[in-house]
Amino acid sequence: MEQLPGTYFRGDVENLRALFNVIRSRGLEPIGYVIRGDAIYFGSLSSFELLPLGLEDVQAPGSYRLYRNPSGFFRHSSSSPKYWFHPPVQRVLEVSEGFEVEAVQEGGGPVALFGVKPCDVASIEVLDRILSSDDSFRSRRSRVALVVVEECTVPGATCFCGTTGTGPSARGGYDIAYARLGGGLVLFKYGSEVGLKLIEELGLTKASEDEVAEYERVMGRAREATSRLPKLQEVSRALERSLADEAFWKEVSSRCVGCANCNMVCPTCFCTEFVDYLEPSGRARRVRQWFGCLSYTYGQVAGAHYRPELYMRYRHFVLHKFLFYPKQVGLVGCVGCGRCVTWCPVGLDIRDVVSRVVAKYGS
């Protein structure tokens, strides 16, 4: 019998382990959220035990805590897929002692994204459009052979993916998606023929009507909890009207300290600068490293500064996500992950800022 997209299959965590092992047996390197000591990073998953399945993160504006909880739900960390697709520091070239330029060649085999969140997948789509002409990004992007998504049945307190339409359920760009429900039940669905074949290989059976109904109830609750902001069209219109109101932007950004944490943790921020280093041996290397628009030196040019005041830089950050990205690449630059809220040291909440903009300048 032919399976249709949207068909759900029942399983458990051991089926997740089996899927992980099947992926590795096919020569794919799983990458995703990895437990390293007391923190979670995005990188290579050498074993299934490194997945943060027994951890729960509790987030609030300016606060992040990890707890061990066998039945808890992990959302994300300060890392995101951007750390792999567009690393914080990339070697561009090296120069030998004899002044010969040596280009840096990136290698590596095919990979599978495993356990990434729907907002993660949406952020990769944004980066696809922005960095499509970047050789390093294209090289890494071409290595992705499989995408396994974990849907967010219990969103975090700073998540707003329902508003941005990027979660909490997987809507595209994946091969297999799974959702962990109560009682150890895991529901699987496929988004491609490759995903369907993997589900058949695992021997999963169709979920019952009651199980699907429970899944839809849980996801509906999660979507409602993350959809409490104004609609994005209203946000864009209001932001455009707010451009000249310096007093307003000075007020809403008055607590910002210009640390650029929001730039660093944002899964779609992409700005970089080039830095040259000279080694004692006489060799030199050029690297490209992340650079944030909230940093003071970002706006410095020869003889001038085009965003000298902090409110200008914060305004630009908000405008870029909700107004400029759609004009540039046709997608909103914010995926509602809430990282910029969680990792802001003063708890400045972009959700509050957007709501205030709409309240004052909305139609």
C-alpha positions in Angstrom: 0.0 0.0 0.0 1.4 3.4 -1.0 2.1 5.7 1.9 1.1 9.3 1.7 2.9 12.3 3.1 1.5 13.1 6.5 1.2 9.4 7.4 2.5 8.8 11.0 4.3 5.8 12.3 4.8 4.7 15.9 8.0 3.8 17.6 10.2 4.6 20.6 13.7 5.8 21.5 15.2 2.5 20.5 13.8 3.1 17.0 15.6 6.4 17.0 18.8 4.6 18.0 18.2 2.1 15.1 17.7 5.0 12.7 21.0 6.6 13.9 22.8 3.3 13.4 21.4 2.8 9.9 22.5 6.3 8.9 26.1 5.6 10.1 26.1 2.2 8.4 25.5 4.0 5.1 28.7 6.1 5.5 26.9 9.3 6.6 28.4 11.3 9.5 25.5 12.4 11.8 25.8 16.0 13.0 23.6 17.8 15.5 23.4 18.8 19.1 26.2 17.1 21.1 26.7 16.8 24.8 30.2 18.0 25.7 30.8 18.1 29.4 28.1 20.3 30.9 27.2 22.1 27.7 25.6 21.4 24.4 27.3 22.2 21.1 26.4 21.7 17.4 28.8 19.3 15.8 29.7 15.7 15.0 27.7 12.9 16.7 30.1 10.0 17.1 27.5 8.0 19.2 23.8 8.0 19.9 24.5 8.6 23.6 25.8 12.1 22.8 22.3 13.3 21.8 20.8 15.4 24.6 17.8 13.1 25.1 18.1 13.1 28.9 18.5 16.8 29.3 16.1 19.7 29.6 16.9 23.3 29.0 15.0 26.0 30.9 15.2 29.4 29.2 14.1 32.9 30.0 15.2 36.4 28.9 18.9 36.5 29.8 18.9 33.1 31.4 19.7 29.5 30.3 20.0 26.4 32.5 20.5 22.7 31.7 19.1 20.0 33.9 19.3 16.2 33.7 15.7 15.0 33.3 15.1 11.6 31.6 11.6 12.8 30.6 12.6 16.4 29.8 12.7 18.1 26.4 15.8 19.8 25.0 15.1 22.7 22.6 18.5 24.2 21.6 21.6 25.8 22.8 23.6 28.9 21.8 25.0 26.8 19.0 23.0 26.2 15.8 23.6 24.6 12.4 25.2 27.9 11.4 28.3 26.8 13.4 28.8 23.9 11.0 27.6 25.5 7.7 29.2 28.9 8.3 31.8 28.4 11.1 32.9 31.2 13.5 36.4 31.1 12.2 37.4 29.9 8.7 40.9 29.8 7.3 40.8 31.4 3.9 44.5 31.1 2.8 48.0 30.7 4.2 51.2 32.3 3.0 54.5 30.3 3.3 57.8 31.7 4.5 58.7 32.0 0.8 55.6 34.2 0.2 53.7 31.5 -1.7 50.0 31.6 -1.3 48.4 28.3 -0.3 44.7 28.0 -0.8 42.8 26.2 1.9 40.8 23.2 0.6 37.8 21.9 2.6 37.2 18.2 2.5 34.9 15.7 4.2 32.3 13.2 3.3 28.5 13.2 3.3 26.7 14.1 6.5 23.2 13.7 8.0 21.6 16.4 10.1 20.2 14.5 13.1 17.8 15.8 15.7 17.8 19.4 14.4 14.7 21.5 15.1 12.2 23.0 12.6 13.5 26.5 13.2 17.1 25.2 12.5 15.9 23.9 9.1 14.3 27.3 8.4 17.5 29.1 9.3 19.4 26.9 6.8 17.0 27.9 4.1 17.7 31.6 4.9 21.4 31.0 4.7 21.0 29.1 1.4 19.7 32.3 -0.2 22.2 34.6 1.4 25.4 32.6 1.0 24.6 30.8 -2.2 27.7 32.3 -3.9 30.0 31.5 -0.9 32.3 28.7 -1.9 32.8 27.4 1.7 29.1 27.4 2.4 28.3 25.7 -0.9 30.9 23.0 -0.2 29.4 22.2 3.2 25.8 22.5 2.0 26.5 20.0 -0.8 27.6 17.4 1.8 24.2 17.2 3.4 22.6 14.0 2.3 19.9 13.5 4.9 17.9 15.6 7.3 16.3 14.2 10.5 14.2 16.7 12.4 12.9 16.6 16.0 9.7 18.5 16.3 9.2 20.6 19.4 6.3 19.2 21.4 7.2 21.4 24.4 8.6 24.8 23.2 10.8 27.0 25.4 9.7 30.1 27.2 11.6 32.3 24.7 10.4 30.5 21.5 8.1 32.2 19.0 8.4 30.0 15.9 4.6 29.8 15.6 4.6 33.5 14.7 7.4 33.2 12.2 5.8 30.1 10.7 9.0 28.0 11.2 7.7 25.6 13.8 7.0 23.9 16.1 6.3 21.2 13.6 8.3 20.3 10.5 6.8 21.7 7.3 9.5 21.0 4.7 13.2 20.6 4.0 13.4 17.2 5.9 13.6 13.5 5.1 12.3 12.2 8.4 10.7 14.1 11.3 10.0 12.6 14.7 8.1 13.9 17.8 8.6 12.5 21.3 5.3 12.2 23.2 4.4 10.9 26.6 5.0 7.4 27.8 8.0 6.9 25.6 6.0 7.1 22.4 7.8 8.5 19.3 5.9 9.4 16.2 7.7 9.4 12.9 6.7 11.0 9.5 8.6 11.3 6.2 9.2 14.2 4.0 10.8 12.4 1.0 11.1 9.1 -0.7 14.5 8.6 1.1 12.7 9.1 4.4 9.9 6.7 3.5 12.4 3.9 2.6 14.2 4.4 5.9 10.9 4.1 7.8 10.2 0.9 6.0 13.7 -0.4 6.7 13.1 0.2 10.4 9.9 -1.8 10.2 7.7 0.9 11.8 3.9 0.4 11.9 1.3 3.1 11.3 0.2 5.1 14.4 -3.3 4.6 15.6 -6.0 7.3 15.2 -5.8 8.0 19.0 -2.0 8.4 18.8 -2.2 10.8 15.9 -5.0 12.8 17.7 -2.7 13.1 20.7 0.1 14.3 18.5 -2.1 16.9 16.9 -3.3 18.1 20.3 0.2 18.4 21.7 1.5 20.2 18.5 -1.6 22.5 18.5 -0.8 23.5 22.1 2.8 24.2 21.2 1.8 26.2 18.2 -0.5 28.3 20.2 2.1 29.0 22.8 4.6 30.2 20.2 2.1 32.3 18.1 1.4 35.3 20.4 3.1 38.1 18.5 1.6 40.3 15.8 1.6 38.9 12.3 4.8 39.4 10.3 3.1 41.6 7.7 2.0 44.0 10.4 5.6 44.0 11.9 7.2 44.9 8.6 4.8 47.7 7.9 5.2 49.1 11.4 9.0 48.9 11.3 9.1 50.9 8.0 7.0 53.6 9.6 9.2 53.7 12.7 12.5 54.4 10.9 12.7 58.1 11.6 11.6 58.0 15.2 14.9 58.2 16.9 13.4 58.8 20.4 11.4 55.6 20.2 14.4 53.5 19.2 16.6 55.1 21.9 14.0 54.2 24.4 13.5 50.5 23.4 17.2 49.9 23.1 18.2 51.8 26.2 19.2 48.6 28.0 21.3 47.2 25.1 25.1 47.1 25.9 26.3 46.5 22.4 27.9 43.1 23.2 26.7 41.5 19.9 25.7 38.3 21.7 22.5 38.4 19.7 24.5 38.4 16.4 26.7 35.5 17.6 23.8 33.2 18.6 21.4 34.1 15.8 21.2 31.2 13.3 20.8 33.5 10.4 23.3 36.3 11.1 26.1 35.9 8.6 28.4 39.0 8.7 32.2 38.4 8.8 35.4 40.3 8.6 38.9 39.2 7.4 41.9 39.2 9.7 45.5 38.5 8.9 47.8 36.8 11.4 51.6 36.7 11.2 53.3 33.7 12.8 56.8 33.9 14.5 58.0 31.3 11.9 57.3 33.8 9.1 54.2 32.1 7.9 50.9 34.1 7.7 47.3 33.1 7.5 44.1 34.9 6.6 40.9 34.0 8.4 37.3 35.0 8.1 35.5 35.4 11.4 32.1 36.4 12.5 31.4 40.0 13.1 28.2 41.5 14.6 26.4 44.6 13.6 25.9 45.5 17.2 29.6 45.9 17.7 30.9 49.5 17.6 33.6 48.9 15.0 31.2 47.2 12.6 30.0 50.6 11.3 33.5 52.2 11.1 34.8 53.1 7.7 37.8 55.3 6.6 37.2 58.7 8.2 33.6 58.1 9.3 31.1 55.9 11.2 27.7 55.2 9.7 26.1 53.9 12.9 27.9 55.7 15.7 25.1 55.5 18.3 24.1 52.2 19.8 20.3 52.7 19.1 21.2 52.9 15.4 22.9 49.5 15.6 20.1 47.9 17.5 17.5 49.4 15.2 19.4 47.9 12.3 19.5 44.5 13.8 15.7 44.4 14.2 15.0 46.0 10.8 17.3 43.6 9.1 15.5 40.5 10.5 11.9 41.6 9.8 12.2 44.2 7.0 15.4 44.0 5.0 15.7 40.2 4.7 12.4 39.9 3.0 13.4 42.6 0.5 16.8 40.9 0.0 16.0 37.2 -0.2 12.2 36.9 0.1 12.3 35.3 3.6 12.0 36.8 7.1 15.4 36.7 8.7 14.1 35.7 12.1 13.1 32.0 12.7 11.6 32.5 16.1 14.2 30.4 18.0 14.5 33.0 20.8 18.2 32.7 21.1 18.8 36.5 21.0 16.4 36.8 24.0 17.9 34.0 26.0 21.5 34.9 25.5 21.1 38.7 25.9 23.0 39.5 29.2 20.4 42.1 30.1 17.4 40.2 28.9 16.4 42.6 26.1 13.5 40.8 24.5 13.0 41.3 20.7 9.4 40.1 21.1 8.6 43.1 23.4 10.3 45.5 21.0 8.3 44.1 18.0 5.1 44.3 19.9 5.8 47.9 20.9 6.6 48.9 17.3 3.3 47.5 16.1 1.4 49.1 19.0 2.7 52.5 18.0 3.0 52.3 14.3 0.6 49.5 13.3 -2.3 50.2 11.1 
